[in-house]
Amino acid sequence: MVEHYSLGLTDRDRVDTAFGGGLPEGSVVLIEGEDGAGKSALCQRFSYGMAEEGTRVTYISTELESWEFVQQMHSLSYDVVDHLLGERTLFLHADVDTHDEGESRQLLARFAGAKTLWKADVIYVDTLTALLRNDPNYEATVASGDEDHVIQRLVSLLQQRTLTDRTIVLTADPTSVSDDALRPLRNVANVYFELETKSVGQEIRRNVRVRRFQNMNSPVDDSIGFSVQQGRGLSIVSRTVA
């Protein structure tokens, strides 16, 4: 029977219940959505809840530096400082804007070979597509349409890492890379979420479309509404259709 990494905070919100009691061990999780859809907020809530449960987490951000990550988490009432100091959470900023030549630009190779980040139980990469767009090996294949060769090597790495029950959570912006690049990741993902947004008046409604959820611990709806509020964090929203 597959074990699961609990999303925790069951006395505070309904996130763990809505997502089936946690993410399966040894799985690849793909969270796909356009800019502003809530990919980072979802990962921040998941990672914080896991760390609260004692799960070791590595969080890689291509957007936030460490102080910005702490500030962002604090704004959501996720006090991550104790997790960082207690080494339950390792935060790494991936500088994808470097224009240096040589090894510093080999982003995917550095990701694969960084032994420290792989010591965690769950690794978050937010966002994978930013790593891809700025990696020279990937860039070199775009013109020829051979992106899938680079992605297949990445997929092999992910599958190898999950053999030891690690779970890897990847976020992706489908507007920033081609469908050919994302297709192998979509195919290999054990859990695949697609985020949607809809403006209703002054409100932005966010929704998780559950495209795939293998080895779920308990039933998960096909569609999960959520909101993100300062001082409150991420909450599950029940919406009725008139």
Secondary structure, DSSP 8 states (H G I E B T S, - for coil): ---EE----TTT-SHHHHTTTSEETT-EEEEE--TTSSHHHHHHHHHHHHHHTT--EEEEESS--HHHHHHHHHHTT---HHHHHTTSEEEEE--TT----GGGG-HHHHHHH-TTGGGSSEEEEETHHHHHHT-HHHHHHHTTT-HHHHHHHHHHHHHHHHTTT-EEEEEE-TTTS-HHHHHHHHHH-SEEEEEEEEEETTEEEEEEEEEEETT-SS---SEEEEEEETTTEEEEE-----
